[in-house]
Amino acid sequence: MYEAQDAILHYAIPAARKLGLQIIWLNWGLTEDDLATMPPAEVRVFAFDVNTEKVDYGLGDRHGDPNDPANFLKCGERPNLTKLPGTDLGEIVLEDGSRVNAGRVMMRGTWNTALHGPLAGAYEEGKKAARPDVWIHKNRNSGLWNDKSALGEYLREKGIRTLLFSGVNTDQCVGSTLQDAHAQGFDTIMLKDGCGTDSLLYAKATYELNCARCWGFLTSCKALAKAAKLDY
């Protein structure tokens, strides 16, 4: 995923700034109302780990015990209540040994929904740009899952019809937002080197293939920088 971050920072953002493109930072940021209305299918994204007797698709938990009914469900998944949206993560220890209050899972204004260090710096810098960067919260994997989403309302208000996508995960938040945008009539472009995932390689490749064939267009951060005539 760090490769995608580097491509965004070194190519995509400078190109967008030079071309005068609107940069939107779309991130999870739940409210109490969101928690009350979130469907089980969305909660599952956070609170369940695949746990099958057969290690299918490289996702199964080899340590799962189907004879342990408290931790192994018949549906083949094990709930992890510490990951439920809104659950307090408490204090955690970072790689450098420092401690931080991680806050409640996916809630607005918490450490766990903040941008990663270098990206946070780019956002702060972007707030001073001629066309200031915008931060928009989302409450589903897709930022365009319904007509009243904050992202959808902003895009309609500003008359923005062409969207370039980067971020993580390619096959989850990025991909679902791109698909919904495409279905709603936006021109969608995936910047493949600016998208990353911790899924297996074929998950990312499938999205790239479909963007190249039927979900808009496929290009790269480097190609965008070249089009902006940036000197590297």
Secondary structure, 3 states (H helix, E strand, C coil): CHHHHHHHHHHHHHHHHHHCCCCEEEEECECHHHHHHCCHHHHHHHHEEECCCCCHHHCCCCCCCCCCCCCCCCCCEEECHHHCCCCECCEEECCCCCEEECCECCECCCHHHCCCHHHHHHHHHHCCCCCCCEEEEECCCCCCCCCCCHHHHHHHHHCCCEEEEEEECHHHHHHHHHHHHHHCCCEEEEEEEEEECCCCHHHHHHHHHHHHHCCCEEECHHHHHHHCCCCC
